[in-house]
Amino acid sequence: MNVAVLAGMVSTVLFAVSYLPMLLKALRTRDLDSYSFGYLALSNAANAVHSVYVVSLPMGPIWLLHFFYVVASALLLIWYLRFRSEHSVHNPATAPASPRRHHHDHHPSN
């Protein structure tokens, strides 16, 4: 095994391990308010396009890392879509705004 492949294996494990706390927290709390739909959608689109490049490479650590990113990004998008309405019900601050009546207070001038 050459140094480049070893470095690829080690970095793949480190990147995957660094993502796990974020994924586990998102699953446990079902709170993905810190993510935007745009970010998650673009990440998934980028992974799809990047897959064309990755599959052109010889099998190696990059395949595993890319597969992990594809799965992690897809899970975050799915959880975002699934849990956002559930989280909004439990957290009024993230619930969609309801129509409000406008009250005009009259304060006498001095």
Phi and psi restraints in degrees (value plus and minus 20) as a CYANA .aco file:
   2 ASN   PHI    -108.8   -68.8
   2 ASN   PSI     149.9   189.9
   3 VAL   PHI     -82.8   -42.8
   3 VAL   PSI     -57.5   -17.5
   4 ALA   PHI     -84.2   -44.2
   4 ALA   PSI     -63.5   -23.5
   5 VAL   PHI     -87.2   -47.2
   5 VAL   PSI     -60.9   -20.9
   6 LEU   PHI     -82.2   -42.2
   6 LEU   PSI     -64.2   -24.2
   7 ALA   PHI     -82.3   -42.3
   7 ALA   PSI     -59.5   -19.5
   8 GLY   PHI     -83.2   -43.2
   8 GLY   PSI     -60.3   -20.3
   9 MET   PHI     -86.9   -46.9
   9 MET   PSI     -65.2   -25.2
  10 VAL   PHI     -84.8   -44.8
  10 VAL   PSI     -64.9   -24.9
  11 SER   PHI     -86.7   -46.7
  11 SER   PSI     -55.2   -15.2
  12 THR   PHI     -81.0   -41.0
  12 THR   PSI     -66.7   -26.7
  13 VAL   PHI     -82.8   -42.8
  13 VAL   PSI     -63.9   -23.9
  14 LEU   PHI     -84.0   -44.0
  14 LEU   PSI     -64.0   -24.0
  15 PHE   PHI     -82.7   -42.7
  15 PHE   PSI     -64.9   -24.9
  16 ALA   PHI     -83.3   -43.3
  16 ALA   PSI     -64.9   -24.9
  17 VAL   PHI     -84.4   -44.4
  17 VAL   PSI     -55.3   -15.3
  18 SER   PHI     -88.8   -48.8
  18 SER   PSI     -47.0    -7.0
  19 TYR   PHI    -100.3   -60.3
  19 TYR   PSI     -48.3    -8.3
  20 LEU   PHI     -77.0   -37.0
  20 LEU   PSI     -64.9   -24.9
  21 PRO   PHI     -79.1   -39.1
  21 PRO   PSI     -59.4   -19.4
  22 MET   PHI     -84.0   -44.0
  22 MET   PSI     -65.5   -25.5
  23 LEU   PHI     -85.5   -45.5
  23 LEU   PSI     -63.3   -23.3
  24 LEU   PHI     -85.5   -45.5
  24 LEU   PSI     -59.3   -19.3
  25 LYS   PHI     -84.8   -44.8
  25 LYS   PSI     -63.2   -23.2
  26 ALA   PHI     -81.5   -41.5
  26 ALA   PSI     -61.5   -21.5
  27 LEU   PHI     -89.1   -49.1
  27 LEU   PSI     -63.1   -23.1
  28 ARG   PHI     -88.2   -48.2
  28 ARG   PSI     -66.4   -26.4
  29 THR   PHI    -109.8   -69.8
  29 THR   PSI     -41.3    -1.3
  30 ARG   PHI      38.2    78.2
  30 ARG   PSI       5.1    45.1
  31 ASP   PHI    -128.5   -88.5
  31 ASP   PSI      83.9   123.9
  32 LEU   PHI    -136.1   -96.1
  32 LEU   PSI       7.4    47.4
  33 ASP   PHI     -83.0   -43.0
  33 ASP   PSI     -42.9    -2.9
  34 SER   PHI     -98.4   -58.4
  34 SER   PSI     -25.6    14.4
  35 TYR   PHI    -125.3   -85.3
  35 TYR   PSI     130.7   170.7
  36 SER   PHI    -128.6   -88.6
  36 SER   PSI     133.0   173.0
  37 PHE   PHI     -79.6   -39.6
  37 PHE   PSI     -61.4   -21.4
  38 GLY   PHI     -78.4   -38.4
  38 GLY   PSI     -65.5   -25.5
  39 TYR   PHI     -81.0   -41.0
  39 TYR   PSI     -67.8   -27.8
  40 LEU   PHI     -86.7   -46.7
  40 LEU   PSI     -59.8   -19.8
  41 ALA   PHI     -85.6   -45.6
  41 ALA   PSI     -64.5   -24.5
  42 LEU   PHI     -85.7   -45.7
  42 LEU   PSI     -57.3   -17.3
  43 SER   PHI     -81.1   -41.1
  43 SER   PSI     -63.0   -23.0
  44 ASN   PHI     -88.9   -48.9
  44 ASN   PSI     -59.3   -19.3
  45 ALA   PHI     -84.1   -44.1
  45 ALA   PSI     -63.4   -23.4
  46 ALA   PHI     -81.7   -41.7
  46 ALA   PSI     -61.4   -21.4
  47 ASN   PHI     -83.0   -43.0
  47 ASN   PSI     -58.5   -18.5
  48 ALA   PHI     -83.8   -43.8
  48 ALA   PSI     -65.5   -25.5
  49 VAL   PHI     -86.9   -46.9
  49 VAL   PSI     -62.5   -22.5
  50 HIS   PHI     -84.3   -44.3
  50 HIS   PSI     -46.5    -6.5
  51 SER   PHI     -79.4   -39.4
  51 SER   PSI     -53.9   -13.9
  52 VAL   PHI     -79.3   -39.3
  52 VAL   PSI     -62.6   -22.6
  53 TYR   PHI     -89.2   -49.2
  53 TYR   PSI     -66.6   -26.6
  54 VAL   PHI     -81.9   -41.9
  54 VAL   PSI     -62.4   -22.4
  55 VAL   PHI     -89.8   -49.8
  55 VAL   PSI     -34.4     5.6
  56 SER   PHI    -100.4   -60.4
  56 SER   PSI     -32.2     7.8
  57 LEU   PHI    -107.5   -67.5
  57 LEU   PSI     136.5   176.5
  58 PRO   PHI     -84.1   -44.1
  58 PRO   PSI     129.8   169.8
  59 MET   PHI     -74.9   -34.9
  59 MET   PSI     112.5   152.5
  60 GLY   PHI    -195.4  -155.4
  60 GLY   PSI    -189.3  -149.3
  61 PRO   PHI     -78.1   -38.1
  61 PRO   PSI     -50.0   -10.0
  62 ILE   PHI     -83.2   -43.2
  62 ILE   PSI     -53.1   -13.1
  63 TRP   PHI     -83.4   -43.4
  63 TRP   PSI     -64.5   -24.5
  64 LEU   PHI     -85.3   -45.3
  64 LEU   PSI     -63.6   -23.6
  65 LEU   PHI     -83.7   -43.7
  65 LEU   PSI     -65.4   -25.4
  66 HIS   PHI     -84.1   -44.1
  66 HIS   PSI     -62.1   -22.1
  67 PHE   PHI     -79.3   -39.3
  67 PHE   PSI     -62.5   -22.5
  68 PHE   PHI     -81.4   -41.4
  68 PHE   PSI     -66.6   -26.6
  69 TYR   PHI     -82.7   -42.7
  69 TYR   PSI     -59.3   -19.3
  70 VAL   PHI     -80.9   -40.9
  70 VAL   PSI     -68.5   -28.5
  71 VAL   PHI     -85.7   -45.7
  71 VAL   PSI     -65.9   -25.9
  72 ALA   PHI     -82.6   -42.6
  72 ALA   PSI     -64.9   -24.9
  73 SER   PHI     -85.4   -45.4
  73 SER   PSI     -60.8   -20.8
  74 ALA   PHI     -85.0   -45.0
  74 ALA   PSI     -62.9   -22.9
  75 LEU   PHI     -80.7   -40.7
  75 LEU   PSI     -64.7   -24.7
  76 LEU   PHI     -81.7   -41.7
  76 LEU   PSI     -60.8   -20.8
  77 LEU   PHI     -85.9   -45.9
  77 LEU   PSI     -65.3   -25.3
  78 ILE   PHI     -81.6   -41.6
  78 ILE   PSI     -66.5   -26.5
  79 TRP   PHI     -84.5   -44.5
  79 TRP   PSI     -59.0   -19.0
  80 TYR   PHI     -78.9   -38.9
  80 TYR   PSI     -68.7   -28.7
  81 LEU   PHI     -87.3   -47.3
  81 LEU   PSI     -56.7   -16.7
  82 ARG   PHI     -97.3   -57.3
  82 ARG   PSI     -62.3   -22.3
  83 PHE   PHI    -113.5   -73.5
  83 PHE   PSI     -32.8     7.2
  84 ARG   PHI     -83.1   -43.1
  84 ARG   PSI     -61.2   -21.2
  85 SER   PHI     -91.9   -51.9
  85 SER   PSI     -56.5   -16.5
  86 GLU   PHI     -84.1   -44.1
  86 GLU   PSI     -62.3   -22.3
  87 HIS   PHI     -89.0   -49.0
  87 HIS   PSI     -56.0   -16.0
  88 SER   PHI     -83.2   -43.2
  88 SER   PSI     -55.0   -15.0
  89 VAL   PHI     -85.6   -45.6
  89 VAL   PSI     -57.9   -17.9
  90 HIS   PHI    -104.6   -64.6
  90 HIS   PSI     -38.2     1.8
  91 ASN   PHI    -147.6  -107.6
  91 ASN   PSI      75.4   115.4
  92 PRO   PHI     -77.1   -37.1
  92 PRO   PSI     -44.6    -4.6
  93 ALA   PHI     -85.9   -45.9
  93 ALA   PSI     -45.6    -5.6
  94 THR   PHI    -123.0   -83.0
  94 THR   PSI     -20.6    19.4
  95 ALA   PHI     -91.4   -51.4
  95 ALA   PSI     131.1   171.1
  96 PRO   PHI     -80.7   -40.7
  96 PRO   PSI     125.4   165.4
  97 ALA   PHI     -87.7   -47.7
  97 ALA   PSI     117.5   157.5
  98 SER   PHI    -113.6   -73.6
  98 SER   PSI     133.5   173.5
  99 PRO   PHI     -81.3   -41.3
  99 PRO   PSI     115.8   155.8
 100 ARG   PHI    -140.1  -100.1
 100 ARG   PSI     127.8   167.8
 101 ARG   PHI    -103.9   -63.9
 101 ARG   PSI     121.7   161.7
 102 HIS   PHI    -111.9   -71.9
 102 HIS   PSI     102.7   142.7
 103 HIS   PHI    -126.2   -86.2
 103 HIS   PSI     111.3   151.3
 104 HIS   PHI    -124.4   -84.4
 104 HIS   PSI      94.9   134.9
 105 ASP   PHI    -105.2   -65.2
 105 ASP   PSI     115.1   155.1
 106 HIS   PHI    -123.4   -83.4
 106 HIS   PSI      98.7   138.7
 107 HIS   PHI    -131.2   -91.2
 107 HIS   PSI     102.4   142.4
 108 PRO   PHI     -85.1   -45.1
 108 PRO   PSI     121.4   161.4
 109 SER   PHI    -101.8   -61.8
 109 SER   PSI     130.7   170.7
